[in-house]
């Protein structure tokens, strides 16, 4: 794996516009943030050595290198999911590569179902913490000390400083944001009503099928992380309705300009 990471990093370094410190992972229906990236260099996943290929609708499957708010970034337009059949090493491989090319800050987004009764469809939830409910841990197996410590501390998986900056940006732009705990599950089924209740009692505010493995590996690598969820459906008793992947994409598309604004301004703040 170390050799694969090195090989992929060397390939990508030649494509970057210069020193790049910020990586972005965009979730379902949230890929349009890349339209804000100037001087873009588009790299399809299938052309990248050792890279998996995204198979989910709403995940375009390409890396975009360029400038966001004048700052060099590397954005994943489409991520990899455990439910697609990839193991956790494959799901999180791009994060390892980002670290190897010098990225030290990771911004992640996703579409998720809200289980907090105070949430509404279309809310933007800043992730303050997560619960790992995946059946496989991304750090399971041999630990390579070159990548991180055997037992990484997760007491601040989501940077309090980045959360503070994002909340300030939202307030300045009159954007409503909520905060909460995200629980990551394997999918691909949406949750049953009983599972929604279970996750709420567990301490979750939103549930989704991504993000947690990537953040675990980023923290293991020494990165600081920021995460934001678009609440695309509600898993609250009395408000649960049939939901489809297409509807999740549509709601994500309708709200993502606000998320894009927060992310863009956060990138500028981080670079100062």
BELSUL-V692171 format. One record per pair of residues at least 4 apart in sequence whose C-alpha atoms are under 6 Angstrom apart, sorted by the first residue. I is the first residue (numbers start at 1). J is the second residue. D is the distance in whole Angstrom. If there is no record, write none. Layout:
I;J;D
I;J;D
This chain:
5;97;5
8;49;6
9;97;5
9;101;6
16;65;6
20;72;5
20;73;6
21;102;6
21;103;4
21;104;5
22;73;5
22;103;5
22;105;5
23;73;6
23;74;5
23;75;6
23;106;5
24;75;4
24;106;6
24;107;5
24;108;6
25;75;6
25;76;5
25;108;5
26;30;6
26;31;6
26;77;5
26;78;6
26;109;5
27;109;5
27;110;4
28;58;5
28;111;6
29;58;5
29;249;4
29;252;5
29;253;6
31;77;5
33;260;6
37;66;6
37;67;5
37;68;5
38;66;6
38;67;5
39;66;5
40;65;6
40;66;5
41;64;6
41;65;5
42;63;6
42;64;5
43;62;5
43;63;5
44;62;4
45;53;6
45;61;6
45;62;5
54;61;5
54;80;6
59;78;4
60;77;6
60;78;5
61;77;6
61;78;5
62;77;5
63;75;6
63;76;5
64;74;6
64;75;5
65;73;6
65;74;5
66;72;6
66;73;6
67;71;5
67;72;4
67;73;6
80;91;5
81;91;6
82;86;5
83;186;6
83;187;6
83;188;6
86;90;6
88;138;5
89;93;6
92;214;5
98;103;5
99;103;5
104;223;5
105;223;5
105;224;5
105;225;6
106;225;5
107;225;6
107;226;5
107;227;6
108;227;5
109;227;6
109;228;5
109;229;6
110;229;5
111;229;5
111;230;5
112;207;5
112;208;5
112;231;5
112;232;6
113;206;5
113;207;5
113;231;6
113;232;6
113;233;5
113;234;5
114;205;6
114;206;4
114;231;6
114;234;5
114;235;6
115;200;6
115;205;5
115;206;5
115;235;5
115;236;5
116;205;5
117;236;6
121;231;5
121;232;5
121;233;6
122;231;5
122;232;6
123;230;6
123;231;5
124;177;5
124;229;6
124;230;5
125;177;6
125;178;5
125;179;5
125;228;6
125;229;5
126;179;5
126;228;5
127;179;6
127;180;5
127;181;6
127;227;5
127;228;6
128;158;6
128;180;6
128;181;6
129;181;5
130;181;5
130;182;5
130;183;5
131;183;5
132;184;5
133;184;5
133;185;5
134;185;5
134;186;5
138;213;6
143;150;6
145;149;6
147;221;6
148;220;5
148;221;5
152;220;6
158;225;5
158;226;5
159;224;6
159;225;6
170;174;6
170;175;5
180;205;5
181;204;5
181;205;5
182;204;6
182;206;5
182;207;6
183;204;6
183;207;5
184;208;5
184;209;5
184;210;6
184;212;6
185;209;5
186;209;6
187;209;6
191;195;6
196;235;5
199;204;6
200;204;5
218;223;5
219;223;5
232;248;5
232;251;6
234;240;6
235;240;5
236;240;6
252;256;6
256;260;6
260;264;6
262;266;6
